[in-house]
Amino acid sequence: MRQMLTLAVTLIVFTGVMSMTAGAADGDGGKCMTCHKEKSPGLYQQWYGSQHAAHKVTCIDCHGAQKGDADGFMHEGALVATLVTPKDCGRCHQTEQAEVENSYHATAGLILESADAYLAHVAAGEPVAIMGCESCHGARIKIDPNSPNKLSKKNWPNSGIGRLNPDGSKGSCNACHTRHSFSKAQARQPEACSKCHLGPDHPQKEVYEESKHGNAYYTNKEKMNLDSDKWIVGVDYHEAPTCATCHMSATQATKTTHDVGQRISWTLRPPISKRKDNWQAKKANMKQVCTSCHGAAFVDGHYYQFDALVRLYDEKFAKPATDLMTLIRDRKLLENPASFSNKIEWTYWELWHHEGRRARHGAAMMGPDYTWWHGMYEVAQHFYFKLLPEARDFHDAEVDAYIDNLLKNDPMHAWMLDDTGKLKQEIKSGEMQKIYEKLFDEN
């Protein structure tokens, strides 16, 4: 790590405006360039081939610190900081900084106070939380006056998307724009997002790869014109979308945005899905992207099906499961007081945090296997044959009454039991269709 810190820090030392040519070797700037061409040639070459270098943006422009900066330190006669924060980038990229600041990405570091982080800390241990959770979500960067770069080894290196920086800013631009090349082509590819958006609880990477969107991209990657300055879908490329296409990049009708929530109408992260504020406008924004390549009827049909799937998950499984867990907690039935120290808590957690998210994300991104086999199949199996039996094990009258009422009187669970409480042999598909028809109601 010491070597990486040295590479990141010493590159910034320029006492004047240096030449952007490879032959710059005179003066103080040339001294730094000559040193880093020898000691860290990969880092130097990344910067040298970047748009920053082409536009005469030197390392001191990004890494230069101001007097009083908590993470500033003297190095070879210059006051510098290892961290480059969104506030630093915002000196040139004001619009982008403002959009990131207002985005859901900027809140990712708040997971440090959530049940996710608690579970990682207690069930595994702090090193796991640091290298697992904080690597994607971001750490709270702490100052260590005894460190050569003023940054605590527990928090640095870190490029989490919601990193909490000493200057008060949130985020890390190089979570997507990998240093030091800052390639727009790299940031436009799905791999830029797949460091964090994958796995059992939010498998967007896997869903994308399963979908026809991902299939078309990987088949036609060389036709995507990824280096284009404006990169408008349907104009500069048309073979496939990437994550950036749908969530950030420009269309003929919409501008590029760094607020990744401006085209998302549902929040699918919590146990029960939520409509976002101003969701109608955000859905319209995403439809503008979709209709760059699809007909309006195609897009409307997708949302009709997707919205119904989200309502199905919420009404049939998420709300009853959450109500049941609330009842169990309110009645103080859990044997052990610590969170996640009871089996049913893990069952409920995986039902919504893993299986329920997979189903919803699969439907959102047209991944059928994640919608069903990795999603609703497992939700249903664990709801009926894990969560409910574990709840009955408390032998509590109110809990049992809740479950009995759900299975006997809720039409969505009618396939399980007949009027006598016995398992039904079969149920006609036409009857089930009537039960679920209401889920397709847009209102």
Phi, psi and omega per residue, in radians:
M1 nan -0.638 3.129
R2 -1.005 -0.705 -3.137
Q3 -1.130 -0.715 -3.135
M4 -1.134 -0.694 3.112
L5 -1.104 -0.729 3.121
T6 -1.067 -0.737 3.133
L7 -1.097 -0.759 -3.059
A8 -1.225 -0.590 -3.022
V9 -1.508 -0.839 -2.972
T10 -1.224 -0.355 3.119
L11 -1.107 -0.379 -2.986
I12 -1.421 -0.157 -2.939
V13 -1.407 1.709 3.060
F14 -2.315 2.110 -3.127
T15 -1.588 -0.035 3.070
G16 -2.679 -3.131 3.103
V17 -1.382 1.971 -3.060
M18 -1.590 2.823 3.080
S19 -1.208 2.521 3.138
M20 -1.610 0.277 3.136
T21 -1.708 2.718 -3.121
A22 -1.122 -0.355 -3.081
G23 -1.534 0.066 -3.129
A24 -1.154 1.927 -3.088
A25 -2.443 0.075 -3.104
D26 -1.842 2.695 3.090
G27 1.323 -3.095 -3.085
D28 -1.129 -0.736 3.123
G29 -1.091 -0.708 3.120
G30 -1.128 -0.583 3.103
K31 -1.081 -0.769 3.127
C32 -1.154 -0.736 -3.115
M33 -1.105 -0.764 -3.133
T34 -1.083 -0.694 -3.136
C35 -1.120 -0.798 -3.040
H36 -1.395 -0.397 3.004
K37 -1.137 -0.485 -3.136
E38 -1.575 -0.799 -2.999
K39 -1.523 -0.537 -3.122
S40 -2.433 1.128 -3.039
P41 -1.087 -0.567 3.127
G42 -1.129 -0.797 3.130
L43 -1.123 -0.755 3.125
Y44 -1.058 -0.785 -3.112
Q45 -1.161 -0.618 3.068
Q46 -1.027 -0.869 3.136
W47 -1.148 -0.753 -3.042
Y48 -1.087 -0.546 3.125
G49 -1.587 0.092 -3.055
S50 -1.545 2.898 3.035
Q51 -1.186 -0.491 3.046
H52 -1.024 -0.828 3.129
A53 -1.113 -0.732 -3.131
A54 -1.081 -0.519 -3.133
H55 -1.801 0.350 3.022
K56 1.061 0.628 3.011
V57 -1.619 1.942 -3.076
T58 -1.585 3.006 -3.113
C59 -1.110 -0.649 -3.135
I60 -1.159 -0.444 3.085
D61 -1.104 -0.564 -3.122
C62 -1.695 -0.698 -3.017
H63 -1.702 -0.090 -3.141
G64 -1.120 2.365 -3.120
A65 -1.860 2.782 3.068
Q66 -1.795 2.674 3.098
K67 -1.025 2.272 -3.122
G68 1.721 -0.208 3.078
D69 -1.103 2.269 -3.060
A70 -1.067 -0.543 -3.090
D71 -1.792 0.188 3.125
G72 -1.398 2.543 3.099
F73 -2.672 2.724 -3.122
M74 -1.448 2.343 3.096
H75 -2.532 2.031 3.126
E76 0.899 0.708 3.065
G77 1.502 0.038 -3.133
A78 -2.122 2.490 3.061
L79 -1.527 2.013 -3.011
V80 -2.291 2.940 3.031
A81 -2.404 2.405 3.106
T82 -1.158 -0.782 -3.127
L83 -1.215 2.383 2.898
V84 -2.004 1.996 -3.002
T85 -1.785 2.922 3.052
P86 -0.971 -0.538 3.094
K87 -1.139 -0.655 3.072
D88 -1.155 -0.838 -3.139
C89 -1.098 -0.561 -3.095
G90 -1.161 -0.231 3.077
R91 -1.087 -0.524 3.083
C92 -1.911 -0.566 -3.045
H93 -1.939 1.171 -3.020
Q94 -1.142 -0.799 -3.112
T95 -1.101 -0.803 -3.124
E96 -1.085 -0.722 3.135
Q97 -1.089 -0.758 -3.130
A98 -1.108 -0.707 3.136
E99 -1.168 -0.724 3.098
V100 -1.116 -0.733 -3.123
E101 -1.039 -0.560 -3.123
N102 -1.601 0.013 -3.024
S103 -1.579 2.875 3.072
Y104 -1.181 -0.504 3.075
H105 -0.958 -0.695 -3.075
A106 -1.163 -0.329 3.131
T107 -1.628 0.008 -3.024
A108 -1.064 -0.539 -3.137
G109 -1.193 -0.272 3.137
L110 -1.224 -0.147 3.052
I111 -1.062 -0.324 -3.132
L112 -1.052 -0.354 3.137
E113 -1.848 0.189 -2.997
S114 -1.781 3.062 3.098
A115 -1.143 -0.527 3.106
D116 -1.005 -0.890 -3.104
A117 -1.203 -0.664 3.100
Y118 -1.004 -0.802 -3.123
L119 -1.069 -0.758 3.135
A120 -1.100 -0.684 -3.110
H121 -1.190 -0.817 -2.999
V122 -1.498 -0.670 -3.093
A123 -1.366 -0.539 3.131
A124 -1.986 -1.359 -3.133
G125 2.757 2.884 -3.030
E126 -0.994 -0.747 3.116
P127 -1.001 -0.591 3.099
V128 -1.182 -0.763 3.124
A129 -1.083 -0.668 -3.131
I130 -1.205 -0.866 -3.045
M131 -1.529 -0.282 3.107
G132 -1.706 -1.285 -3.067
C133 -1.126 -0.914 -2.991
E134 -1.248 -0.387 3.132
S135 -1.114 -0.546 3.095
C136 -1.714 -0.825 -3.033
H137 -1.357 -0.503 -3.114
G138 1.895 2.542 3.115
A139 -1.815 2.820 2.947
R140 -1.500 1.861 -3.039
I141 -1.245 2.166 -3.129
K142 -1.917 2.632 -3.120
I143 -1.598 2.302 3.050
D144 -2.090 1.806 -3.086
P145 -1.096 -0.308 -3.136
N146 -1.581 -0.072 3.120
S147 -1.506 2.531 -3.132
P148 -1.101 -0.397 3.109
N149 -1.979 0.196 3.081
K150 1.260 0.045 -3.075
L151 -1.879 2.405 3.123
S152 -1.152 2.427 3.127
K153 -1.133 -0.411 3.116
K154 -1.252 -0.392 -3.065
N155 -1.947 -0.206 -3.106
W156 -2.301 2.273 0.198
P157 -1.399 2.635 3.063
N158 -2.789 2.250 3.075
S159 -2.219 0.588 3.134
G160 -1.059 2.506 -3.019
I161 -1.120 -0.419 3.122
G162 -2.019 0.522 -3.095
R163 -0.927 2.392 3.139
L164 -1.699 1.874 -2.960
N165 -1.623 2.712 -3.120
P166 -1.065 -0.440 -3.134
D167 -1.490 0.123 3.097
G168 1.602 -0.159 3.128
S169 -1.392 2.794 3.110
K170 -2.053 2.348 3.009
G171 1.994 3.092 3.126
S172 -2.627 1.921 -3.109
C173 -1.091 -0.549 -3.104
N174 -1.392 0.095 2.932
A175 -1.120 -0.567 3.116
C176 -1.907 -0.694 -3.123
H177 -1.704 1.445 -2.971
T178 -1.012 2.244 3.138
R179 -1.229 2.656 -0.028
H180 -1.911 0.270 3.122
S181 -1.521 -0.514 3.101
F182 0.906 0.773 -3.047
S183 -1.268 2.211 3.079
K184 -1.206 -0.564 3.101
A185 -1.112 -0.725 3.128
Q186 -1.132 -0.747 -3.106
A187 -1.188 -0.382 -3.122
R188 -1.484 -0.199 -3.095
Q189 -1.517 2.636 -3.132
P190 -1.045 -0.459 3.128
E191 -1.059 -0.457 3.135
A192 -1.112 -0.510 -3.112
C193 -1.670 -0.374 -2.935
S194 -1.378 -0.072 2.994
K195 -1.072 -0.649 -3.029
C196 -1.947 -0.611 -3.055
H197 -1.581 1.264 3.121
L198 -2.789 3.027 3.036
G199 1.720 -3.049 -2.983
P200 -1.185 -0.419 -3.052
D201 -1.785 -0.318 3.089
H202 -2.715 1.303 -2.992
P203 -1.498 0.884 -3.141
Q204 -1.036 -0.641 3.110
K205 -1.029 -0.885 -3.099
E206 -1.164 -0.695 3.120
V207 -1.106 -0.758 3.118
Y208 -1.059 -0.778 -3.131
E209 -1.125 -0.570 3.097
E210 -1.269 -0.588 -3.021
S211 -1.240 2.874 3.069
K212 -1.165 -0.472 3.059
H213 -1.045 -0.882 3.135
G214 -1.140 -0.699 3.117
N215 -1.046 -0.765 -3.135
A216 -1.175 -0.649 -3.137
Y217 -1.120 -0.910 -3.068
Y218 -1.189 -0.422 3.065
T219 -1.338 -0.510 -2.995
N220 -2.180 0.471 -3.063
K221 -0.956 -0.658 -3.096
E222 -1.239 -0.207 3.136
K223 -1.734 0.112 -2.998
M224 -1.454 -0.145 3.077
N225 0.949 0.781 -2.978
L226 -1.137 -0.361 -3.125
D227 -1.549 -0.020 -3.105
S228 -1.064 2.445 -3.117
D229 -1.144 -0.773 -3.056
K230 -1.637 -0.651 2.982
W231 0.920 1.102 3.112
I232 -1.667 2.180 -3.116
V233 -1.137 2.365 -3.095
G234 1.540 -0.219 3.129
V235 -2.039 -1.010 -3.117
D236 -1.575 -0.306 3.066
Y237 -2.806 2.748 -3.072
H238 -2.660 -0.058 -3.041
E239 -1.249 -0.617 -3.062
A240 -2.912 2.796 2.993
P241 -1.691 2.724 2.926
T242 -1.962 -3.132 3.079
C243 -0.971 -0.757 -3.124
A244 -1.098 -0.674 3.138
T245 -0.946 -0.918 -3.018
C246 -1.315 -0.649 -2.967
H247 -1.784 -0.275 -3.013
M248 -2.441 -0.670 -2.885
S249 -1.408 2.968 -2.996
A250 -1.414 2.633 2.905
T251 -2.118 -3.124 3.081
Q252 -1.193 -0.307 -3.092
A253 -1.930 -0.271 -3.076
T254 -2.288 2.608 3.133
K255 -1.528 2.849 3.012
T256 -1.107 2.484 3.078
T257 -2.398 2.537 3.023
H258 -1.765 0.131 3.002
D259 -1.683 1.731 -2.997
V260 -1.225 -0.105 3.133
G261 -1.623 -0.061 -3.047
Q262 -1.260 -0.147 3.131
R263 -2.167 0.301 -3.109
I264 -2.026 2.143 -3.058
S265 -1.679 -0.369 3.100
W266 -1.988 2.536 2.861
T267 -1.722 1.927 -3.041
L268 -1.774 0.127 -3.099
R269 -1.350 -0.725 -3.007
P270 -1.355 3.035 3.133
P271 -0.971 -0.740 3.110
I272 -1.993 2.230 -3.066
S273 -1.094 2.634 -3.135
K274 -2.288 2.460 2.976
R275 -1.275 2.368 3.091
K276 -1.294 2.754 3.008
D277 -1.010 2.397 3.124
N278 1.005 0.682 -3.014
W279 -1.120 -0.540 -3.133
Q280 -1.088 -0.761 3.127
A281 -1.164 -0.651 -3.129
K282 -1.216 -0.643 3.044
K283 -1.120 -0.716 3.110
A284 -1.086 -0.653 3.092
N285 -1.059 -0.781 -3.134
M286 -1.198 -0.643 3.123
K287 -1.096 -0.550 3.072
Q288 -1.070 -0.655 3.098
V289 -1.197 -0.830 -3.074
C290 -1.045 -0.713 -3.068
T291 -1.329 -0.007 2.970
S292 -1.180 -0.450 -3.103
C293 -2.204 -0.310 -3.074
H294 -2.119 2.736 3.034
G295 -1.273 2.741 -3.102
A296 -1.039 -0.688 -3.137
A297 -1.122 -0.651 3.090
F298 -1.069 -0.823 -3.094
V299 -1.173 -0.779 3.116
D300 -1.073 -0.674 3.119
G301 -1.128 -0.710 3.107
H302 -1.065 -0.841 -3.125
Y303 -1.141 -0.592 3.087
Y304 -1.044 -0.782 3.140
Q305 -1.273 -0.772 -3.104
F306 -1.110 -0.842 3.137
D307 -1.049 -0.659 3.116
A308 -1.139 -0.687 3.106
L309 -1.096 -0.735 3.132
V310 -1.115 -0.762 3.114
R311 -1.113 -0.693 3.103
L312 -1.028 -0.880 3.130
Y313 -1.017 -0.809 -3.106
D314 -1.092 -0.914 -2.982
E315 -1.308 -0.690 -3.051
K316 -1.438 -0.628 -3.007
F317 -2.130 -0.882 -2.980
A318 -1.151 -0.815 -3.109
K319 -1.174 -0.828 3.085
P320 -1.079 -0.717 3.142
A321 -1.105 -0.740 3.141
T322 -1.184 -0.740 3.091
D323 -1.063 -0.701 -3.133
L324 -1.137 -0.763 3.121
M325 -1.154 -0.648 3.091
T326 -1.097 -0.751 3.115
L327 -1.077 -0.763 -3.138
I328 -1.095 -0.729 -3.139
R329 -1.238 -0.751 -3.133
D330 -1.082 -0.571 -3.140
R331 -1.546 0.092 3.051
K332 0.945 0.820 -3.103
L333 -1.579 -0.297 -3.116
L334 -1.161 2.314 -3.068
E335 -1.207 -0.739 -3.074
N336 -1.853 2.373 -3.048
P337 -1.318 -0.508 -3.067
A338 -1.230 2.463 3.083
S339 -1.048 2.424 3.129
F340 1.187 0.310 3.084
S341 -1.742 0.155 3.096
N342 -2.194 2.414 -3.038
K343 -0.984 -0.728 -3.067
I344 -1.117 -0.465 3.086
E345 -1.164 -0.676 3.095
W346 -1.192 -0.690 3.122
T347 -1.071 -0.840 3.123
Y348 -1.101 -0.751 -3.134
W349 -1.021 -0.849 -3.110
E350 -1.213 -0.530 -3.140
L351 -1.073 -0.777 -3.118
W352 -1.699 -0.691 -3.015
H353 -1.304 -0.509 3.126
H354 -1.898 -1.192 -2.996
E355 -1.172 -0.774 -3.133
G356 -1.141 -0.673 3.087
R357 -1.166 -0.729 3.134
R358 -1.028 -0.745 -3.134
A359 -1.105 -0.791 -3.087
R360 -1.218 -0.745 3.110
H361 -1.186 -0.639 3.084
G362 -1.055 -0.763 3.119
A363 -1.173 -0.699 -3.113
A364 -1.078 -0.643 -3.011
M365 -1.914 0.310 3.035
M366 1.077 0.820 3.053
G367 -1.983 1.644 -3.003
P368 -1.090 -0.654 -3.108
D369 -1.169 -0.640 3.103
Y370 -1.336 -0.446 3.057
T371 -1.185 -0.721 -3.050
W372 -1.825 -1.320 -2.957
W373 -1.121 -0.722 3.095
H374 -1.547 -0.068 -3.045
G375 -2.116 -1.666 -2.996
M376 -1.151 -0.509 3.051
Y377 -1.013 -0.838 -3.104
E378 -1.280 -0.607 3.047
V379 -1.003 -0.881 -3.099
A380 -1.111 -0.810 -3.119
Q381 -1.042 -0.796 -3.080
H382 -1.344 -0.472 3.063
F383 -1.190 -0.912 -3.061
Y384 -1.320 -0.639 -2.963
F385 -2.003 0.095 3.004
K386 -2.235 -1.076 -3.034
L387 -1.092 -0.898 -3.094
L388 -1.123 -0.803 3.076
P389 -1.071 -0.673 3.124
E390 -1.153 -0.609 3.086
A391 -1.191 -0.668 3.125
R392 -1.178 -0.413 -3.140
D393 -1.115 -0.264 3.087
F394 -1.315 -0.316 -3.136
H395 0.936 0.777 3.137
D396 -1.820 2.325 -3.044
A397 -1.078 -0.743 -3.100
E398 -1.224 -0.671 3.101
V399 -1.140 -0.800 3.125
D400 -1.094 -0.696 3.139
A401 -1.122 -0.678 3.104
Y402 -1.077 -0.809 -3.119
I403 -1.149 -0.756 3.131
D404 -1.052 -0.779 3.141
N405 -1.116 -0.697 3.140
L406 -1.084 -0.836 -3.050
L407 -1.300 -0.542 -3.062
K408 -1.590 -0.532 -2.974
N409 -2.002 -0.312 3.096
D410 -1.484 2.055 -3.064
P411 -1.061 -0.413 3.128
M412 -1.246 -0.272 3.118
H413 -1.924 0.232 -3.035
A414 -1.170 -0.361 -3.129
W415 -1.174 -0.328 -3.048
M416 -1.378 -0.792 -2.956
L417 -2.286 2.626 2.992
D418 -1.688 -3.009 -3.055
D419 -1.098 -0.404 3.134
T420 -1.606 0.017 3.139
G421 1.545 0.144 3.130
K422 -1.652 2.682 -3.133
L423 -1.110 2.262 3.105
K424 -1.236 2.602 3.112
Q425 -1.384 -0.640 -3.141
E426 -2.854 2.887 3.049
I427 -2.541 2.382 -3.057
K428 -1.261 2.462 -3.090
S429 -1.094 -0.571 3.124
G430 -1.084 -0.640 3.105
E431 -1.152 -0.725 3.125
M432 -1.142 -0.636 3.139
Q433 -1.050 -0.691 3.124
K434 -1.142 -0.667 -3.127
I435 -1.074 -0.718 -3.013
Y436 -1.647 -0.049 -3.084
E437 -1.014 -0.635 -3.083
K438 -1.119 -0.407 -3.115
L439 -1.193 -0.330 3.131
F440 -1.524 -0.012 3.132
D441 -1.259 2.069 -3.119
E442 -1.078 -0.402 -3.112
N443 -1.498 nan nan
